[in-house]
């Protein structure tokens, strides 16, 4: 895997073959970041279910101020840390090894708010709606936040969000959502 855009373009991201991790395909990642490109500069990002850190690293490469990488897989955490070190961007990252709900609760306690959330859980877990609801109700999102979801079977409930864009890539969908009202 490689960083596809920004100041780290072309640099290698390791971790393609971590058990339990399904990296986002380059063409899907390219489409995601083309849609949110104008919103990344100076943002605070959350890469939930980070895997190799591929999406959060792409955000940092494109100007994100900081990215929080969350995963509960110890091998993934080691790879994320190695990637951040190899790319010399550890100062722009916070890596947290926790279950996603524990991590979200921790971030809420710390009053950390996000401009961009990159949400790519294992397809068989069907947790996106629960996470979207928690993000909204816990006020973890800044004004005009963007949530980027990659999913296969989830039926996204838009009770709290407006759909900015949805694109299908074979069996997966990428959806870009914004909260319906000011949250800060």
N, C-alpha and C positions, 0 to 999 in steps of 0.2 A: 504494500500500500504506500501511496505517496500523498503528500499535501498537494492539493490541486490548484490553489490560488494564494495570493497574498505574499508576504515577505518570505515565507518558508517554502514557497512553491517548488515542487520537485524533490523536496527532502523526504527521506524514507520514514515511515511510521511502522514500527515492528508490532507483531502480535496478531498476524492474520490467522494463525492456527491455535489459538487459545481454546481449550475445551469450554463449551457453553457460550462462546462468543461468535456472533454473526456480524462481521463488519459490513458497514454500508457500502454498497457498490459505488465505484467512482462516478458513474453517470448520474446516480441518484444524489450523491453528495454534491456534485456540481450543480444540479438543478436546485437543490435546497438552498445552497449558498448564493446562487444567482438571484433567487427570490428575496433573500433577506440581506443582501450585500449592503444596502444603504443604511441598515439598522445596526451594524456590528461595531463600527468605530466607537471606542470608549465604553462599550457595554460590559455589564457583569453577566456572565453566562453560567448556566447549570447544565452539565452533561450527565444526565441521570442514566444509569445502566451504561456506564462509559466504555466498558470493554477495553480496547486498546487505547482509548482516548482520542481516537481518530477525529470525531466531530468537534470536540472541544479544542483540539490542536488546530483544526481548520479555522475555528472562530478566532483563536489567538493570532494565527497567521494573518487574518484579515482585520486585525485591529482591536479585538476585544481587550479590555483593560485587565480582566481577571476571569478565570474559569474555574468553577468548582467541579471536580471529577468525582462521581459517586459510583462505587461498585462494591458488591459483597464477595467477589471472587478474588481470593488472595493472589492468584497468578496474574489476573488482570491488573490488580493494583501495582504489582511489581513491574509489569510491562509499561503501565502508564508512567510510573516514576522514571523508568529507564528512558522512555521516549522523551519526556520533559527534560531530562538531563542531557540526552544526546542532542536535542534541538536548542538547548540553552534557554529554556523558557520557564524554568521552575519558579521564578519570581512572579510569574503571572498566573500561577496555579495553586489550588488547594485540593489535595487528594484525600478523600474520606472513604475508609473501608467500613461500610455499614449497609444493612438492608435499606432499600429505598425509602420505606416509611420511617424508619429510625432516623435516617439522614434528613428527610424533610422536616421531621419534628425538631431535630437538632438545629437546622437552619432557621426554623421559625423562632426557637428559643434565642438564637443569636441575632434575630431581627435582620437577617440578610435578605435582600430583595434582588430580584433578577430582571434584566431587560430581555434576555433570551434564554429559553429553556429548550434543550435538545433532548428529545424523549424517544428512545428507541429500545423498548423492553423486548425480551424474548417474545416472539409472536404468539406462543401458546399460553402466555400468562394472562392476556386480556385485562390488563390493569390500567390502561390509559385513562379511561373515564374516572376511575377512583382518584388517580393522580391529578387529573385536570381539576376535579372538584376540590381536592385538598389544596392545591396551589392557589386557587381562587379564594376559598373560604379562609385560608390561613394568611392571606395577604402577603404572599411571598413574591408577588409580581409588582414591578414598577409600572408607572403610567405608560401606556402604549407598548407594553411587553408583547413579545412574540413567542409562541410555543410552536416548535417544529416537531411533528410526530411522524414516525415511520411505523406502519402497522400493516397487518395482513387481514385479520378477521374482525378486529374491533369495529363496533358501530359507534362512532363518536357522537356523544350527546353534546349538543351545542347550547345547552341551557345557560351557561356562563360565558360563552365565547362566540365571536363572529368568525366565520370562515373567511380567511384572506385568500387562500388558494388551496386547491387539491389537485394532485397529479397522480395518475396511475402508472406504475412500472410493473408490467406483468401481473404477478399475484400480490404485489405490495402497493400501498398507497402512502404518499407523503402529503400531510396536511399542515397548513400554516394557519394558526389561530391567534386571535387577539382577544383579551378580556372585553366584555361588553360595557364595563363602566370603569371609571377612575378608581384605583385601588389604594393609593398611598395615603 
